[in-house]
Amino acid sequence: MSVLFFKRFLQRPFQVASICPSSKAMVERVGSKMDFSEPRVIAEYGPGEGVHTRAIARRLGSGSTLLLFELDPDLTRDLQRQFADDSRVHVFHADAAQLPDELARLGISGCDYILSGIPFSILEKDKKRILLQKTYDALRPGGSFIIYQVTNELRQHATLFQHAESEYFLQNIPPMFITVFDKAHTRNGASHPAAMPQPAHASATQ
Ligand SMILES: C[S@@+](CC[C@H](N)C(=O)[O-])C[C@H]1O[C@@H](n2cnc3c(N)ncnc32)[C@H](O)[C@@H]1O
């Protein structure tokens, strides 16, 4: 149990939304949804004390970028300390909705994966809709948005993604749904770019 994480939960129960970080089994399961065989751009919403982040950073190749968005100031400071020597990792004390601005500032066209640990289910409807749209737009074609949550209610809102797959994962306190939302390679939802003739002006990053 992370003492800092529990303290922050006591301070901001609705924002932190969990009394303890994800379990080791959960971290491994979520990590298994990502392919690390190439350099990747990955964003993480709500890394907390960094349990998924450390596992991702261990597997992430050189030339990759990992962008962390954490609202809690103490948890952010701790993440900045943990990753101070890792030039691939950028830690922002910011709302997840800042992702497009930071991508633009860094000159990055899109993410391969966006991982979310934030309590989406308690976001107001409008905030949820806007964050989902920004998340979709920030993914490169073929990229995936991966979330773990106590409920699976986001599936009914995240209809802009072309494919979604969920599993109920019991080896965590509390058990959670892990859902992978995929953004298709092409605008018509085809699974591979070759399946659809592209207009001459089409951009690879939308
Ligand atoms: C349930 S905890 C998950 C922590 C960690 N990812 C884990 O699996 O143990 C949610 C985290 O999201 C952060 N958070 C909540 N809303 C956020 C938002 N809109 N943008 C960025 N971080 C947010 C909280 O401060 C907290 O650290």
The ligand as a MOL file (V3000), in Angstrom:
LIG
                    3D

  0  0  0     0  0            999 V3000
M  V30 BEGIN CTAB
M  V30 COUNTS 27 29 0 0 0
M  V30 BEGIN ATOM
M  V30 1 C -8.0260 5.7010 -9.2580 0
M  V30 2 S -6.5530 6.7080 -9.1890 0 CHG=1
M  V30 3 C -5.5190 5.7200 -10.2930 0
M  V30 4 C -4.0630 5.8020 -9.9690 0
M  V30 5 C -3.1550 4.8440 -10.7250 0
M  V30 6 N -3.2710 5.0190 -12.1580 0
M  V30 7 C -3.3970 3.4060 -10.3420 0
M  V30 8 O -3.8380 2.6320 -11.1940 0
M  V30 9 O -3.1340 3.0560 -9.2070 0 CHG=-1
M  V30 10 C -7.0130 8.1380 -10.2140 0
M  V30 11 C -5.9330 9.1750 -10.3980 0
M  V30 12 O -6.3800 10.0900 -11.4100 0
M  V30 13 C -6.0980 11.4350 -11.0140 0
M  V30 14 N -7.0780 12.2750 -11.7560 0
M  V30 15 C -8.4300 12.3540 -11.5410 0
M  V30 16 N -9.0030 13.1440 -12.4750 0
M  V30 17 C -8.0000 13.5600 -13.3160 0
M  V30 18 C -7.9660 14.3740 -14.4840 0
M  V30 19 N -9.0760 14.9300 -14.9820 0
M  V30 20 N -6.7720 14.5910 -15.0990 0
M  V30 21 C -5.6310 14.0240 -14.5920 0
M  V30 22 N -5.5970 13.2480 -13.4810 0
M  V30 23 C -6.7730 13.0080 -12.8520 0
M  V30 24 C -6.2500 11.4030 -9.5050 0
M  V30 25 O -5.5940 12.4780 -8.8760 0
M  V30 26 C -5.6370 10.0190 -9.1710 0
M  V30 27 O -4.2510 10.1190 -8.9950 0
M  V30 END ATOM
M  V30 BEGIN BOND
M  V30 1 1 1 2
M  V30 2 1 2 3
M  V30 3 1 2 10
M  V30 4 1 3 4
M  V30 5 1 4 5
M  V30 6 1 5 6
M  V30 7 1 5 7
M  V30 8 2 7 8
M  V30 9 1 7 9
M  V30 10 1 10 11
M  V30 11 1 11 12
M  V30 12 1 11 26
M  V30 13 1 12 13
M  V30 14 1 13 14
M  V30 15 1 13 24
M  V30 16 1 14 15
M  V30 17 1 14 23
M  V30 18 2 15 16
M  V30 19 1 16 17
M  V30 20 1 17 18
M  V30 21 2 17 23
M  V30 22 1 18 19
M  V30 23 2 18 20
M  V30 24 1 20 21
M  V30 25 2 21 22
M  V30 26 1 22 23
M  V30 27 1 24 25
M  V30 28 1 24 26
M  V30 29 1 26 27
M  V30 END BOND
M  V30 END CTAB
M  END
